[in-house]
Amino acid sequence: MTGALSSDKTTGRTVLLAWLILSAILTITAASRIMSGQLPDPDDALRLVQVRDLIGGQGWFDMVQYRIDPPTGTPMHWSRLVDIPLLTVTLLLGEGAALVIVPLLTLGAVLWCVGKLAARLCGGEVVLFACLVCGFIPALLMQLQPMRIDHHGWQVASVALAMLAIAGSHARGGAALAGAAMAFGMSVSLELLPIAAILAAVLAARWWRKPHAAIWLITYLQVLAIGLVVLFLATRGTGAPSAWCDAVSPPQLVFFAVIALGATGLAATKPTRAVIAAGLALTGLTGVGALALIAPQCLAPPFAGLDPLVRDYWYVHIAEGQPLWQRPAAEFLPAMVQMVAALAACAMLWRQSTGAARVWWAEHAAVLLGALVLGLLVSRSLAFAAVIAAVPLGWLAVRLLGRMRAASGLGLRGAAALMIVLVLVPSAPVTVANQLSPAVSVSRPASVASAACDVRDRAASLRILPRGVVFAPLDMGPAILLETRHAVVATSHHRAEAAMADVIRAFIAPPDHARAVVASHGADYLALCTDLAEPALYAARHPEGLAALLASDSGPNWLEPVDALSTPEFRVYRVRLDETPSPPR
């Protein structure tokens, strides 16, 4: 017992050291963004708006953003669970502190799970490297950096906790913890549903191999189903029975309840292996059937029914939502090198292990492979595979370091060192090649974070205008909501799909057609950063459209320039709908 406590303390100190190192590096590298208040993504800005509204008196169960597509507003699919730490730290230490502290606390939670798992599976010498590996995987690090306050970091932490839970020897407690972690993660976002299913498949395989291991799957499913109900009631209340397909709602609760009840009933019959396989398959089909009866629309892919205009001009341009192989080779290949290295490490650990440890590494590889497939399909989900890969990559780094130290020749040491670099920083060769190759100037539209037009700063300049509705590109909406009291027609959030389509339609349409769309939303102002990717896309595809004309400073007469706020990259207009339409100026 004393030895176990000592080991836990050592692991804790090592994890703390890794957290301090990574936190210091992340804070220093993000210092300029922290000082300027620059958020990494429009979703972070809208999350902060949501927290401010909560502090300002909006109801806990009221998830409507009333300043998006007024006067009715837009119901959000986000969870209050993510708002809790932001709200708490903001009330205690202020908003600026919350923007830095909460992401680093999320990082700490992830490192604690990774460190504990490394200590349990590989020994104390791997803990530090497994934790530090998290700082070398871009897909993971970008979700845990200061100012990144949206929900993805908490999803990663949920996956890390679930992996730690199912790696233990206490079946009921481990399964319950894994179920609770997945209930939390899916309540934050249904994006974790495939990971929850992969974990269920692994636990089902345990049951199939050993009948007495049924407790793993049964407890996991029971706690998952109950946890989802509890968290739904705690964050949505009883007054929100609507059937949504992009968040946990009554149809999903019924689905998981049916699965849990079916598996529990099956276990009570003491089934054979064949009956286990057939029974679980039937249980799954029954759950899907129940979902089809209640909400058949939820059987389709999440964005299957998206307005074609919104799909073509918005959805397919959201890089993090697209397949990983569509990313530039400089991003795709290094990510694949790390994931393949992690799978190879799992195979090596499986070969050298025996008994329960051997089985675990097969399970770990299976979950990692499933998460990698998910990450290939949806780039953003690679963060889940990354946190699962941390322990085997940490073990591999320690093994390579040991070989480097033991090597007698300079060549062998150099080869081992090169392997460590390729495992931890596979993008290094690309970086070196870019530095050595001649610089080529390529003109391309800027992202929100890199545009010459500082979206947040320009949005703040709109404060001097009387409160009204601003017609602006989708990616500018959150900054306007954050920095002003104005409302916007739409943001990049699909529940306002009709309003999103109207924004796109207006910017690509000729001025006389755009005027009718702008008028239908009662807009008082129109604003846009001309060098952002979104308006640049509109202008490139429709050179006769409103966005292209405004970029060339030749807008219609029903838009009156606000010269005091306008710059070459930022245009602001008052909407004058009483003016008779005329050709562009």
WOTAUR-V342965 format. One record per backbone hydrogen bond with DSSP energy under -0.5 kcal/mol. NH is the residue of the N-H (numbers start at 0). CO is the residue of the C=O. E is the energy in kcal/mol with one decimal. If there is no record, write none. Layout:
nh = <NH;NH>
co = <CO;CO>
e = <E;E>
This chain:
nh = <4;5;6;7;8;9;10;11;12;13;14;15;16;17;18;19;20;21;22;23;24;25;26;27;28;29;30;33;34;35;36;37;38;43;44;45;46;47;48;49;50;51;52;53;54;55;56;57;61;62;64;65;67;68;68;72;73;75;81;82;83;84;85;86;87;88;89;90;91;92;93;93;97;98;99;99;100;101;103;104;105;106;107;108;109;110;111;112;113;114;115;116;117;118;119;120;121;122;122;125;126;126;127;129;130;131;132;133;133;134;135;136;137;139;140;141;142;143;146;147;148;152;153;154;155;156;157;158;159;160;161;162;163;164;165;166;167;170;173;174;175;176;177;178;179;180;181;182;183;184;185;186;187;188;189;191;192;195;196;197;198;199;200;201;202;203;204;205;206;207;208;209;212;213;214;215;216;217;218;219;220;221;222;223;224;225;226;227;228;229;230;231;232;233;234;235;236;239;243;251;252;253;254;255;256;257;258;259;260;261;262;263;264;265;266;267;268;268;269;270;275;276;277;278;279;280;281;282;283;284;285;286;287;288;289;290;291;292;293;294;295;297;298;299;303;305;310;311;312;313;314;315;316;317;318;320;321;323;324;325;326;330;331;332;334;335;336;337;338;339;340;341;342;343;344;345;346;347;348;349;350;351;352;352;356;357;358;359;360;361;362;363;364;365;366;367;368;369;370;371;372;373;374;375;376;377;378;379;380;381;382;383;384;385;386;387;388;389;391;392;393;394;395;396;397;398;399;400;401;402;403;404;405;406;412;413;414;415;416;417;418;419;420;421;422;423;424;427;430;431;432;433;434;435;436;441;443;445;450;453;454;457;458;459;460;461;461;462;463;464;469;470;470;471;472;475;476;476;477;479;480;481;482;483;486;487;488;491;492;495;496;499;500;501;502;503;504;505;506;507;508;512;513;514;515;516;517;518;519;520;520;521;522;523;524;525;526;527;529;529;530;531;532;535;536;537;538;539;540;541;544;545;545;546;548;549;550;551;552;553;558;559;559;560;561;562;564;565;566;570;572;573;574;575;575;576;578;584>
co = <0;1;2;3;4;5;6;7;8;9;10;11;12;13;14;15;16;17;18;19;20;21;22;23;24;25;27;29;30;31;32;32;36;40;40;41;42;43;44;45;46;47;48;49;50;51;53;52;58;60;73;63;64;66;487;68;64;62;78;78;79;80;81;82;83;84;85;86;87;88;88;89;93;94;95;96;96;97;99;100;101;102;103;104;105;106;107;108;109;110;111;112;113;114;115;116;117;117;118;122;122;123;123;125;126;127;128;129;130;131;132;133;135;136;136;137;139;140;98;144;146;149;150;150;151;152;153;154;155;156;157;158;159;160;161;162;164;168;169;170;171;172;173;174;175;176;177;178;179;180;181;182;183;184;245;188;189;191;192;193;194;195;196;197;198;199;200;201;202;203;204;205;209;210;211;212;212;213;214;215;216;217;218;219;220;221;222;223;224;225;226;227;228;229;230;231;231;236;241;248;248;249;250;251;252;253;254;255;256;257;258;259;260;261;262;263;264;265;266;265;271;272;273;274;275;276;277;278;279;280;281;282;283;284;285;286;287;288;289;290;291;294;295;296;300;302;306;307;308;309;309;310;313;314;316;317;318;375;375;322;323;327;327;328;330;331;332;333;334;335;336;337;338;339;340;341;342;343;344;345;346;347;348;349;353;353;354;355;356;357;358;359;360;361;362;363;364;365;366;367;368;369;370;371;372;373;321;319;377;378;379;380;380;381;382;383;384;385;387;388;389;390;391;392;393;394;395;396;397;398;399;400;401;402;408;409;410;411;412;413;414;415;416;417;418;419;420;424;426;427;428;429;430;431;432;439;441;530;446;451;452;453;454;455;456;457;458;459;460;461;486;468;524;469;526;472;472;473;473;475;476;477;478;479;467;66;469;473;490;492;493;495;496;497;498;499;500;501;502;503;504;509;509;510;511;512;513;514;515;516;517;518;517;468;468;572;470;570;527;568;568;528;445;531;532;533;534;535;536;537;541;505;508;506;544;545;546;547;549;548;555;557;573;558;571;560;561;561;569;527;525;559;523;557;573;574;575;554>
e = <-2.2;-2.4;-2.5;-2.5;-2.3;-2.4;-2.7;-2.6;-2.5;-2.3;-2.7;-2.4;-2.3;-2.5;-2.7;-2.5;-2.4;-2.7;-2.8;-2.2;-2.3;-2.8;-2.6;-2.4;-2.5;-1.5;-1.3;-2.8;-2.7;-1.9;-1.2;-1.9;-0.6;-0.9;-1.4;-2.3;-2.2;-2.0;-2.0;-2.2;-2.0;-2.6;-2.5;-1.8;-2.5;-2.4;-1.2;-2.8;-0.7;-1.0;-3.1;-1.0;-1.5;-0.6;-2.5;-1.7;-1.9;-3.0;-0.8;-0.5;-1.3;-0.6;-0.8;-3.3;-2.7;-2.5;-2.1;-2.3;-1.8;-3.5;-0.9;-1.3;-1.8;-2.0;-0.7;-0.8;-3.4;-1.7;-1.4;-2.5;-2.2;-2.2;-2.2;-2.2;-2.2;-2.7;-2.3;-1.9;-2.5;-3.2;-2.5;-2.2;-2.5;-2.5;-2.2;-2.2;-3.0;-1.1;-0.6;-1.6;-0.5;-0.8;-0.6;-2.9;-2.2;-2.7;-2.4;-0.7;-0.9;-1.8;-2.5;-0.6;-0.7;-1.2;-2.8;-2.4;-1.0;-1.5;-3.0;-1.9;-1.4;-0.6;-0.5;-1.5;-2.1;-2.1;-1.8;-2.0;-2.4;-2.4;-2.2;-2.3;-2.0;-2.3;-2.2;-0.8;-1.1;-1.0;-2.9;-2.7;-2.2;-2.3;-2.4;-2.6;-2.4;-2.5;-2.3;-2.2;-2.4;-2.7;-2.8;-1.7;-1.7;-2.1;-0.5;-1.5;-2.2;-2.5;-2.1;-2.3;-2.5;-2.0;-2.2;-2.0;-2.3;-2.3;-2.0;-1.6;-1.8;-2.4;-2.1;-2.7;-2.4;-1.4;-0.7;-1.5;-0.7;-2.6;-2.2;-2.0;-2.7;-2.4;-2.7;-2.3;-2.5;-2.7;-3.1;-2.2;-1.7;-2.7;-2.7;-2.2;-2.5;-2.2;-1.7;-3.1;-1.0;-0.5;-0.9;-0.8;-2.0;-2.4;-2.1;-2.4;-2.0;-2.6;-2.0;-2.5;-2.7;-2.6;-2.4;-2.2;-2.5;-2.1;-2.2;-1.4;-0.5;-1.3;-1.5;-0.5;-2.7;-2.4;-2.5;-3.4;-2.6;-1.9;-2.5;-2.4;-2.4;-2.3;-2.4;-2.3;-2.3;-2.5;-2.5;-2.2;-2.4;-2.0;-2.0;-3.2;-0.5;-2.1;-1.7;-1.0;-2.1;-1.4;-2.8;-2.6;-1.9;-1.7;-1.9;-2.2;-1.6;-1.7;-1.2;-1.5;-1.5;-2.3;-0.6;-1.5;-1.9;-2.0;-2.7;-2.1;-1.4;-2.1;-2.4;-2.0;-2.1;-2.9;-2.3;-2.1;-2.2;-2.5;-2.3;-2.1;-2.1;-2.3;-2.6;-2.4;-2.2;-1.8;-0.8;-0.6;-1.0;-0.7;-1.7;-2.5;-2.1;-1.4;-2.2;-3.5;-2.1;-1.9;-2.6;-2.6;-2.8;-2.4;-2.7;-2.4;-2.3;-2.0;-2.4;-2.3;-1.7;-2.5;-2.7;-3.0;-1.7;-2.0;-1.3;-1.4;-1.0;-2.4;-1.9;-1.4;-1.8;-0.8;-0.5;-2.3;-2.4;-2.6;-2.2;-2.3;-2.1;-2.3;-2.6;-2.4;-2.3;-2.0;-2.2;-2.2;-1.9;-1.5;-2.0;-2.5;-2.3;-2.3;-2.6;-2.4;-2.1;-2.1;-2.2;-2.5;-2.1;-2.8;-3.2;-2.1;-2.5;-2.8;-2.5;-2.4;-2.0;-2.1;-2.1;-0.6;-0.6;-2.1;-1.2;-0.9;-1.0;-3.1;-2.6;-2.0;-1.1;-0.5;-1.5;-1.8;-1.0;-1.6;-3.3;-0.5;-3.2;-0.8;-0.6;-1.3;-0.9;-0.8;-0.5;-1.9;-2.4;-2.3;-2.4;-1.6;-2.5;-3.0;-1.2;-0.7;-2.3;-2.2;-1.1;-2.8;-2.5;-1.8;-2.2;-2.3;-3.0;-2.5;-2.0;-1.7;-1.0;-0.7;-2.6;-2.2;-0.8;-1.3;-2.7;-2.5;-1.8;-0.7;-0.9;-1.7;-1.6;-2.5;-2.1;-2.2;-1.9;-2.0;-0.7;-2.2;-0.5;-1.2;-2.2;-1.8;-2.1;-2.0;-2.6;-2.4;-2.2;-1.9;-2.4;-0.6;-2.0;-2.7;-2.0;-2.6;-2.1;-1.3;-1.6;-2.9;-1.5;-0.6;-2.9;-0.6;-3.0;-1.0;-1.7;-1.4;-3.3;-2.6;-2.6;-3.0;-2.5;-3.4;-0.6;-0.7;-1.4;-2.6>
